[in-house]
């Protein structure tokens, strides 16, 4: 049925699978992608083939970030920094 709904409507179908068994195996077989969710102390963490949760909202104006978030931010910043200059900084020490 799910395959028919997706085919007839031209829309993606999102389902939730809470266990792997004979009933859910056909659905998993037809899935184009899988999003896994894990409950953490900061909230649900979602992971897919090309994304994952990087920021968690906290009470108030602060956010909890992940190491992956900072690796991506710093990696992008480094690439922009390298493109923007041909001169390498020098270190000067005063005595």
N, CA, C and O atoms as a GROMACS GRO file, in nm:
protein
  380
    1UNK      N    1   0.080  -0.120   0.000
    1UNK     CA    2   0.000   0.000   0.000
    1UNK      C    3   0.084   0.126   0.000
    1UNK      O    4   0.056   0.220  -0.074
    2UNK      N    5   0.189   0.129   0.083
    2UNK     CA    6   0.271   0.250   0.091
    2UNK      C    7   0.334   0.282  -0.043
    2UNK      O    8   0.338   0.398  -0.084
    3UNK      N    9   0.384   0.180  -0.111
    3UNK     CA   10   0.446   0.203  -0.242
    3UNK      C   11   0.343   0.261  -0.339
    3UNK      O   12   0.375   0.350  -0.418
    4UNK      N   13   0.220   0.211  -0.334
    4UNK     CA   14   0.115   0.263  -0.421
    4UNK      C   15   0.082   0.408  -0.388
    4UNK      O   16   0.066   0.490  -0.478
    5UNK      N   17   0.072   0.442  -0.258
    5UNK     CA   18   0.045   0.580  -0.218
    5UNK      C   19   0.154   0.673  -0.270
    5UNK      O   20   0.125   0.780  -0.325
    6UNK      N   21   0.277   0.633  -0.253
    6UNK     CA   22   0.389   0.717  -0.298
    6UNK      C   23   0.386   0.732  -0.450
    6UNK      O   24   0.404   0.843  -0.501
    7UNK      N   25   0.365   0.624  -0.519
    7UNK     CA   26   0.363   0.627  -0.666
    7UNK      C   27   0.246   0.710  -0.718
    7UNK      O   28   0.264   0.793  -0.807
    8UNK      N   29   0.126   0.687  -0.664
    8UNK     CA   30   0.007   0.758  -0.712
    8UNK      C   31   0.009   0.907  -0.680
    8UNK      O   32  -0.036   0.988  -0.761
    9UNK      N   33   0.060   0.943  -0.565
    9UNK     CA   34   0.058   1.083  -0.524
    9UNK      C   35   0.182   1.160  -0.570
    9UNK      O   36   0.179   1.282  -0.579
   10UNK      N   37   0.289   1.088  -0.598
   10UNK     CA   38   0.414   1.155  -0.633
   10UNK      C   39   0.479   1.224  -0.514
   10UNK      O   40   0.567   1.308  -0.530
   11UNK      N   41   0.435   1.188  -0.395
   11UNK     CA   42   0.488   1.248  -0.272
   11UNK      C   43   0.565   1.144  -0.192
   11UNK      O   44   0.534   1.025  -0.198
   12UNK      N   45   0.664   1.189  -0.117
   12UNK     CA   46   0.735   1.094  -0.031
   12UNK      C   47   0.645   1.049   0.084
   12UNK      O   48   0.559   1.125   0.130
   13UNK      N   49   0.666   0.930   0.130
   13UNK     CA   50   0.591   0.876   0.243
   13UNK      C   51   0.688   0.858   0.359
   13UNK      O   52   0.793   0.796   0.344
   14UNK      N   53   0.652   0.912   0.474
   14UNK     CA   54   0.734   0.900   0.593
   14UNK      C   55   0.666   0.804   0.689
   14UNK      O   56   0.548   0.821   0.721
   15UNK      N   57   0.738   0.704   0.734
   15UNK     CA   58   0.684   0.609   0.830
   15UNK      C   59   0.778   0.599   0.948
   15UNK      O   60   0.895   0.637   0.939
   16UNK      N   61   0.728   0.548   1.058
   16UNK     CA   62   0.808   0.527   1.178
   16UNK      C   63   0.817   0.378   1.202
   16UNK      O   64   0.716   0.307   1.204
   17UNK      N   65   0.939   0.330   1.220
   17UNK     CA   66   0.960   0.188   1.251
   17UNK      C   67   1.022   0.180   1.389
   17UNK      O   68   1.132   0.232   1.411
   18UNK      N   69   0.954   0.116   1.482
   18UNK     CA   70   1.005   0.106   1.618
   18UNK      C   71   1.075  -0.027   1.645
   18UNK      O   72   1.145  -0.041   1.745
   19UNK      N   73   1.056  -0.123   1.555
   19UNK     CA   74   1.122  -0.252   1.571
   19UNK      C   75   1.145  -0.314   1.434
   19UNK      O   76   1.072  -0.287   1.339
   20UNK      N   77   1.247  -0.396   1.424
   20UNK     CA   78   1.273  -0.469   1.300
   20UNK      C   79   1.213  -0.609   1.314
   20UNK      O   80   1.257  -0.688   1.397
   21UNK      N   81   1.113  -0.638   1.231
   21UNK     CA   82   1.049  -0.769   1.235
   21UNK      C   83   0.994  -0.801   1.096
   21UNK      O   84   1.014  -0.725   1.001
   22UNK      N   85   0.924  -0.913   1.084
   22UNK     CA   86   0.870  -0.955   0.954
   22UNK      C   87   0.768  -0.855   0.900
   22UNK      O   88   0.754  -0.841   0.778
   23UNK      N   89   0.698  -0.785   0.988
   23UNK     CA   90   0.598  -0.688   0.945
   23UNK      C   91   0.664  -0.562   0.889
   23UNK      O   92   0.615  -0.505   0.791
   24UNK      N   93   0.774  -0.518   0.950
   24UNK     CA   94   0.838  -0.393   0.907
   24UNK      C   95   0.944  -0.413   0.799
   24UNK      O   96   0.986  -0.316   0.736
   25UNK      N   97   0.989  -0.534   0.776
   25UNK     CA   98   1.094  -0.559   0.676
   25UNK      C   99   1.055  -0.512   0.535
   25UNK      O  100   1.139  -0.452   0.468
   26UNK      N  101   0.932  -0.537   0.486
   26UNK     CA  102   0.898  -0.488   0.352
   26UNK      C  103   0.904  -0.335   0.342
   26UNK      O  104   0.943  -0.282   0.238
   27UNK      N  105   0.867  -0.266   0.448
   27UNK     CA  106   0.874  -0.119   0.448
   27UNK      C  107   1.019  -0.075   0.441
   27UNK      O  108   1.052   0.016   0.364
   28UNK      N  109   1.106  -0.137   0.519
   28UNK     CA  110   1.248  -0.103   0.516
   28UNK      C  111   1.307  -0.130   0.379
   28UNK      O  112   1.393  -0.055   0.332
   29UNK      N  113   1.262  -0.236   0.314
   29UNK     CA  114   1.312  -0.271   0.181
   29UNK      C  115   1.277  -0.164   0.078
   29UNK      O  116   1.356  -0.138  -0.013
   30UNK      N  117   1.160  -0.103   0.090
   30UNK     CA  118   1.115  -0.001  -0.006
   30UNK      C  119   1.169   0.139   0.024
   30UNK      O  120   1.157   0.228  -0.060
   31UNK      N  121   1.227   0.158   0.140
   31UNK     CA  122   1.270   0.292   0.182
   31UNK      C  123   1.385   0.343   0.096
   31UNK      O  124   1.482   0.271   0.071
   32UNK      N  125   1.373   0.469   0.053
   32UNK     CA  126   1.482   0.535  -0.018
   32UNK      C  127   1.589   0.583   0.079
   32UNK      O  128   1.706   0.595   0.042
   33UNK      N  129   1.550   0.609   0.201
   33UNK     CA  130   1.643   0.659   0.301
   33UNK      C  131   1.594   0.626   0.440
   33UNK      O  132   1.477   0.593   0.460
   34UNK      N  133   1.685   0.636   0.535
   34UNK     CA  134   1.653   0.605   0.674
   34UNK      C  135   1.700   0.721   0.760
   34UNK      O  136   1.812   0.770   0.745
   35UNK      N  137   1.616   0.765   0.851
   35UNK     CA  138   1.651   0.864   0.951
   35UNK      C  139   1.644   0.794   1.086
   35UNK      O  140   1.539   0.744   1.126
   36UNK      N  141   1.756   0.790   1.156
   36UNK     CA  142   1.759   0.728   1.288
   36UNK      C  143   1.744   0.836   1.393
   36UNK      O  144   1.793   0.948   1.375
   37UNK      N  145   1.678   0.803   1.502
   37UNK     CA  146   1.664   0.898   1.613
   37UNK      C  147   1.713   0.830   1.740
   37UNK      O  148   1.685   0.713   1.766
   38UNK      N  149   1.787   0.908   1.819
   38UNK     CA  150   1.839   0.859   1.946
   38UNK      C  151   1.805   0.964   2.051
   38UNK      O  152   1.830   1.083   2.031
   39UNK      N  153   1.749   0.922   2.162
   39UNK     CA  154   1.719   1.016   2.270
   39UNK      C  155   1.846   1.042   2.350
   39UNK      O  156   1.910   0.949   2.399
   40UNK      N  157   1.884   1.170   2.362
   40UNK     CA  158   2.001   1.209   2.440
   40UNK      C  159   1.956   1.298   2.555
   40UNK      O  160   1.839   1.335   2.563
   41UNK      N  161   2.048   1.332   2.643
   41UNK     CA  162   2.014   1.420   2.754
   41UNK      C  163   1.980   1.561   2.706
   41UNK      O  164   1.917   1.638   2.779
   42UNK      N  165   2.022   1.597   2.584
   42UNK     CA  166   1.995   1.730   2.530
   42UNK      C  167   1.871   1.733   2.442
   42UNK      O  168   1.824   1.841   2.405
   43UNK      N  169   1.818   1.618   2.407
   43UNK     CA  170   1.702   1.609   2.320
   43UNK      C  171   1.725   1.504   2.214
   43UNK      O  172   1.828   1.437   2.215
   44UNK      N  173   1.631   1.487   2.121
   44UNK     CA  174   1.647   1.384   2.018
   44UNK      C  175   1.758   1.419   1.920
   44UNK      O  176   1.771   1.533   1.877
   45UNK      N  177   1.838   1.319   1.887
   45UNK     CA  178   1.944   1.334   1.788
   45UNK      C  179   1.901   1.258   1.663
   45UNK      O  180   1.877   1.138   1.668
   46UNK      N  181   1.891   1.330   1.551
   46UNK     CA  182   1.851   1.271   1.424
   46UNK      C  183   1.974   1.252   1.337
   46UNK      O  184   2.059   1.340   1.329
   47UNK      N  185   1.983   1.136   1.271
   47UNK     CA  186   2.093   1.106   1.180
   47UNK      C  187   2.038   1.046   1.052
   47UNK      O  188   1.955   0.955   1.056
   48UNK      N  189   2.085   1.097   0.940
   48UNK     CA  190   2.053   1.042   0.810
   48UNK      C  191   2.182   1.028   0.731
   48UNK      O  192   2.290   1.052   0.785
   49UNK      N  193   2.172   0.990   0.606
   49UNK     CA  194   2.293   0.970   0.526
   49UNK      C  195   2.366   1.100   0.498
   49UNK      O  196   2.486   1.098   0.475
   50UNK      N  197   2.294   1.213   0.499
   50UNK     CA  198   2.361   1.339   0.467
   50UNK      C  199   2.333   1.449   0.569
   50UNK      O  200   2.351   1.567   0.538
   51UNK      N  201   2.289   1.415   0.688
   51UNK     CA  202   2.266   1.517   0.791
   51UNK      C  203   2.264   1.453   0.929
   51UNK      O  204   2.250   1.331   0.943
   52UNK      N  205   2.280   1.537   1.030
   52UNK     CA  206   2.263   1.495   1.168
   52UNK      C  207   2.233   1.619   1.252
   52UNK      O  208   2.260   1.731   1.210
   53UNK      N  209   2.177   1.599   1.370
   53UNK     CA  210   2.149   1.709   1.459
   53UNK      C  211   2.281   1.768   1.507
   53UNK      O  212   2.367   1.696   1.557
   54UNK      N  213   2.297   1.900   1.492
   54UNK     CA  214   2.420   1.967   1.532
   54UNK      C  215   2.399   2.065   1.647
   54UNK      O  216   2.494   2.099   1.716
   55UNK      N  217   2.276   2.109   1.668
   55UNK     CA  218   2.247   2.210   1.769
   55UNK      C  219   2.122   2.167   1.847
   55UNK      O  220   2.024   2.121   1.788
   56UNK      N  221   2.127   2.184   1.978
   56UNK     CA  222   2.014   2.154   2.065
   56UNK      C  223   1.973   2.281   2.137
   56UNK      O  224   2.058   2.350   2.194
   57UNK      N  225   1.844   2.313   2.135
   57UNK     CA  226   1.794   2.430   2.207
   57UNK      C  227   1.793   2.402   2.357
   57UNK      O  228   1.759   2.292   2.400
   58UNK      N  229   1.831   2.502   2.433
   58UNK     CA  230   1.824   2.493   2.579
   58UNK      C  231   1.726   2.598   2.629
   58UNK      O  232   1.682   2.684   2.552
   59UNK      N  233   1.692   2.591   2.755
   59UNK     CA  234   1.606   2.695   2.814
   59UNK      C  235   1.683   2.826   2.814
   59UNK      O  236   1.799   2.830   2.852
   60UNK      N  237   1.618   2.931   2.770
   60UNK     CA  238   1.684   3.061   2.767
   60UNK      C  239   1.750   3.086   2.633
   60UNK      O  240   1.716   3.020   2.534
   61UNK      N  241   1.843   3.180   2.629
   61UNK     CA  242   1.901   3.222   2.501
   61UNK      C  243   2.021   3.139   2.455
   61UNK      O  244   2.087   3.177   2.358
   62UNK      N  245   2.049   3.028   2.520
   62UNK     CA  246   2.169   2.951   2.484
   62UNK      C  247   2.133   2.827   2.403
   62UNK      O  248   2.019   2.780   2.403
   63UNK      N  249   2.234   2.776   2.335
   63UNK     CA  250   2.220   2.654   2.255
   63UNK      C  251   2.334   2.559   2.293
   63UNK      O  252   2.444   2.604   2.325
   64UNK      N  253   2.306   2.430   2.288
   64UNK     CA  254   2.409   2.329   2.308
   64UNK      C  255   2.451   2.281   2.170
   64UNK      O  256   2.367   2.238   2.091
   65UNK      N  257   2.581   2.287   2.140
   65UNK     CA  258   2.630   2.244   2.009
   65UNK      C  259   2.709   2.115   2.023
   65UNK      O  260   2.745   2.074   2.133
   66UNK      N  261   2.736   2.052   1.908
   66UNK     CA  262   2.811   1.927   1.907
   66UNK      C  263   2.951   1.951   1.852
   66UNK      O  264   2.978   2.054   1.791
   67UNK      N  265   3.040   1.855   1.874
   67UNK     CA  266   3.175   1.865   1.818
   67UNK      C  267   3.170   1.867   1.666
   67UNK      O  268   3.250   1.936   1.602
   68UNK      N  269   3.079   1.792   1.607
   68UNK     CA  270   3.066   1.790   1.462
   68UNK      C  271   3.028   1.929   1.410
   68UNK      O  272   3.077   1.970   1.305
   69UNK      N  273   2.944   2.000   1.482
   69UNK     CA  274   2.906   2.136   1.445
   69UNK      C  275   3.031   2.224   1.434
   69UNK      O  276   3.050   2.293   1.334
   70UNK      N  277   3.114   2.220   1.538
   70UNK     CA  278   3.233   2.306   1.538
   70UNK      C  279   3.336   2.261   1.436
   70UNK      O  280   3.406   2.345   1.379
   71UNK      N  281   3.347   2.133   1.410
   71UNK     CA  282   3.439   2.085   1.306
   71UNK      C  283   3.397   2.141   1.170
   71UNK      O  284   3.482   2.181   1.091
   72UNK      N  285   3.267   2.143   1.143
   72UNK     CA  286   3.219   2.198   1.015
   72UNK      C  287   3.239   2.349   1.009
   72UNK      O  288   3.283   2.400   0.906
   73UNK      N  289   3.209   2.420   1.116
   73UNK     CA  290   3.226   2.565   1.119
   73UNK      C  291   3.373   2.601   1.099
   73UNK      O  292   3.406   2.684   1.015
   74UNK      N  293   3.461   2.539   1.175
   74UNK     CA  294   3.604   2.571   1.166
   74UNK      C  295   3.663   2.527   1.033
   74UNK      O  296   3.751   2.594   0.979
   75UNK      N  297   3.616   2.415   0.979
   75UNK     CA  298   3.662   2.371   0.847
   75UNK      C  299   3.624   2.470   0.738
   75UNK      O  300   3.705   2.501   0.651
   76UNK      N  301   3.501   2.519   0.742
   76UNK     CA  302   3.456   2.619   0.644
   76UNK      C  303   3.530   2.750   0.663
   76UNK      O  304   3.566   2.816   0.565
   77UNK      N  305   3.554   2.788   0.786
   77UNK     CA  306   3.624   2.914   0.814
   77UNK      C  307   3.768   2.906   0.764
   77UNK      O  308   3.819   3.001   0.705
   78UNK      N  309   3.833   2.794   0.787
   78UNK     CA  310   3.972   2.777   0.742
   78UNK      C  311   3.979   2.786   0.590
   78UNK      O  312   4.069   2.851   0.537
   79UNK      N  313   3.887   2.722   0.522
   79UNK     CA  314   3.887   2.727   0.375
   79UNK      C  315   3.868   2.870   0.326
   79UNK      O  316   3.936   2.912   0.232
   80UNK      N  317   3.778   2.946   0.386
   80UNK     CA  318   3.757   3.086   0.347
   80UNK      C  319   3.880   3.170   0.377
   80UNK      O  320   3.917   3.257   0.298
   81UNK      N  321   3.943   3.143   0.489
   81UNK     CA  322   4.064   3.217   0.526
   81UNK      C  323   4.175   3.191   0.426
   81UNK      O  324   4.246   3.284   0.385
   82UNK      N  325   4.192   3.066   0.385
   82UNK     CA  326   4.298   3.031   0.291
   82UNK      C  327   4.272   3.091   0.153
   82UNK      O  328   4.367   3.129   0.084
   83UNK      N  329   4.147   3.101   0.111
   83UNK     CA  330   4.115   3.160  -0.019
   83UNK      C  331   4.135   3.311  -0.019
   83UNK      O  332   4.165   3.369  -0.124
   84UNK      N  333   4.119   3.376   0.096
   84UNK     CA  334   4.120   3.521   0.103
   84UNK      C  335   4.256   3.585   0.116
   84UNK      O  336   4.265   3.707   0.112
   85UNK      N  337   4.361   3.509   0.131
   85UNK     CA  338   4.493   3.569   0.149
   85UNK      C  339   4.601   3.486   0.083
   85UNK      O  340   4.595   3.363   0.078
   86UNK      N  341   4.700   3.556   0.031
   86UNK     CA  342   4.817   3.486  -0.023
   86UNK      C  343   4.935   3.504   0.070
   86UNK      O  344   5.034   3.431   0.059
   87UNK      N  345   4.927   3.599   0.160
   87UNK     CA  346   5.034   3.622   0.257
   87UNK      C  347   5.008   3.541   0.382
   87UNK      O  348   4.898   3.544   0.438
   88UNK      N  349   5.108   3.470   0.425
   88UNK     CA  350   5.096   3.394   0.548
   88UNK      C  351   5.135   3.483   0.665
   88UNK      O  352   5.231   3.559   0.654
   89UNK      N  353   5.064   3.475   0.776
   89UNK     CA  354   5.099   3.557   0.891
   89UNK      C  355   5.234   3.516   0.947
   89UNK      O  356   5.272   3.399   0.942
   90UNK      N  357   5.304   3.613   1.000
   90UNK     CA  358   5.433   3.584   1.063
   90UNK      C  359   5.421   3.611   1.211
   90UNK      O  360   5.340   3.692   1.255
   91UNK      N  361   5.502   3.542   1.286
   91UNK     CA  362   5.503   3.561   1.431
   91UNK      C  363   5.622   3.646   1.467
   91UNK      O  364   5.735   3.616   1.428
   92UNK      N  365   5.598   3.753   1.540
   92UNK     CA  366   5.706   3.840   1.586
   92UNK      C  367   5.708   3.834   1.737
   92UNK      O  368   5.605   3.843   1.804
   93UNK      N  369   5.826   3.819   1.789
   93UNK     CA  370   5.843   3.816   1.934
   93UNK      C  371   5.926   3.936   1.974
   93UNK      O  372   6.035   3.956   1.922
   94UNK      N  373   5.876   4.015   2.066
   94UNK     CA  374   5.950   4.130   2.117
   94UNK      C  375   6.025   4.089   2.242
   94UNK      O  376   5.972   4.017   2.327
   95UNK      N  377   6.150   4.136   2.252
   95UNK     CA  378   6.231   4.105   2.371
   95UNK      C  379   6.238   4.222   2.463
   95UNK      O  380   6.301   4.214   2.568
   0.00000   0.00000   0.00000
